[in-house]
Amino acid sequence: MASQIYKDKKELAPRAFINGISVVIEPNDTILEAARRAGIFIPTLCEFAALNHRPGTCRICLVDIDRADGGHDIVTSCDTKIEPGMRIHTRTAEVRRRQRLQMELLFADHDENCSSCSRHGDCELQKAALWVGLEGSHISGKYLADRREDASAPAMRFDGRKCIRCLRCIEVCRRVQGPNVSALTLIDTGTGAQVGFRGADSWGASDVCIQCGQCSLVCPTGAISVRDQCCDVFDLLDDDSVTTVFQIAPAVRVAIAEAFGLPPGTNVEWKIVTALKRMGADYVMDTRWSADVTIMEEGTEILERLREAKAAGTLEKPFTYFTSCCPGWVNYVEKVAPDMIPHLSSTRSPQAIFSALAKTWMPKSRELDPKSIRVISIMPCTAKKDEAGRKLLERRPGEKDTDVVLTIREFTRLIRRTGLNLAELPDTAFDTPQMTLASGGAQLFATTGGVMEAALRTMSAITNQDPQPLPPFEDVRGARSIKETTVHLGDLGDIRVAVVHECANVAKVIDMVRKGTCPYHFVEVMACPNGCVGGGGTPRGRDIWKNNLGARQSAVYDIDARMPIRASHENPEVIRLYEDFLGAPGSRLAHELLHCTYEDRSGAGEKPRARKIFRLVELSPDQMGNPD
């Protein structure tokens, strides 16, 4: 009976006709949306459905329409509402002529040096030119001289010669990171119109851009790209005097597969090891291990602060602490909300912790020359490149712990440049359990809520007299913008925590902190959609938010469920680190190597102020072997 009612309603629904095919009209439908549901192809370029971005600027999605009232027009289908009785034609001679003309105009100020383009082989503009049947352009490159390049940012690159003014980058920056960032804007008019940087002459001078790289995910051409360091890695691999140590972030193993034709979320961690070993890597290790160390340090830090609050009688009116493992979020605090610096955990990110220990504990325990070690990170994140160059992470002036950071897209190119296909490689285990063995909680770092869940597993086990088997903390899982829960931490009682992803959403929490009304003791923040699995350096695609992020997140939970070790404090390799080297979480040596300071980079005209948590000193070999 129910199916009959549904059938009757469908038959009574208003309809239109596209290329003679009857299509059902749904509320607020555009012509493009109705066509897609019916499986009818209309070429597009500027439109990006996941962002609800339909500016109609590229004019490639033109269609010929006859309205029920007798009106006739040629319109952009992405922003034109479909009407009952409307008859739509997608391939008339006039539509095709206008599409080709518009494509010629796009190429009038476009650099067609495709061989060196970051989108070589995967360019939406090239695909659109094929769709509309462009055979050549007599005005190609005519206005190219008016376009500019910008390579001043630490992680990102802008090539105005390849920009088609689709405005996707501006939209994603505003939507994901919020109006307080909105680092990209449209400047000038007419043929001079191009993407610029709000309040700055160059990208590197921007005091609001957090280097999250979301703009590079949606750019249809090579106008916005990530600083490519593949050749830096090849140079290190080919240098016999160098010991290369690769670390693989938790999200990489579930996010790279789709770039090689495998289903989104496929775990290919051991194929990654094979690829790197064939390239000549000396050590391939796992950032999940240092994520466990992060939990030991950050969990200890937060518990100390909560105990201090209880002793002072202020636990009921919490001083909110934020996680610090996301470099995009750290950039947001320093550039946009510097008054939150005292609320930010001093614990370094897993990347920075791994690199610091790879150049101190690892050479000590393996009798390696620390000066020969070069750490290469493979990350889903563009802001990690920015983090690697932070002077506040240098233990000696000019010496970086993390030498090179490759995003997943760069690593994909590195693999292909070696002539390998990741999908066809056999599995190879990581080199050693040292700096590799990890818990399921560490794997959760790949997704929003994961850092919080990993922290709660360890904090609840440490504080509760009779800890129960670890259940999943379901309230902090999933893809909701803001999630919260309450956890019982022994004598500290019930502690309220929250999880936020995308900086556009964290502004609400910051506002509560400023007003003194924030109910949360501890808040996890990740700058990118769904956390690291949606990082700015992950594989591109128009359906990344619709399909791929969910598959990646589900894979993260599945890996966690199958890990023999579930919580950071149970990791024997982490226990060994403290027994052999650091002494205990929060020790003086742990502070020197695994914690950091922050500075005001808001550009407000004030002298930069650093949150000096711990005194940074240069450690002698004897001091490194004698932690307190």
Protein Blocks (a to p, Z undefined) as FASTA:
>chain_A
ZZmmmmmmmmmpccddeehiacdddehiafklmmmmnopacddfklcfknopaehlnomm
gccdddfkopacdddfklcccdehiacdfkbfklmmmmmmmmmmmmmmccfbfklpckgo
iafklmmmmmnopabdfkgoklmmmpccdfkbfkbccdfklcgolommmmmmmmmnojkl
ompccedehjlbccddehiabfklpckbgolommmmmmmblmbccddfklmmmmmmmmmk
bccdddddfklmmmmmmmnopaehiacklmmmmmmmmnopabdcdfklmmmmmmmmmmmm
mmmmmmmmmmnopmmmccddddfkbmklmmmmmmmmmmlmmmpcfbdcfklmmmmmmmmm
mmmmnopafklpccddddfbfklmmmmmpmklpfbghiafblbdcdfklmmmmmmmnopa
fklpccdddfbfghkbccfklmmmmpghklmmmmmmmmmmmmpmbacdddddfklgcjdf
bdcddddehjnopadddddehjklmmmmmmmmmnopafbfbdcddfbghijmlgfkbccd
fklmmmmmmmmmmmmmmmmmmpmbfbfklmmklmmmmmmmnopghiaklmmmmgccdddf
ehnopacddddfbacddddfklmmmcZZ
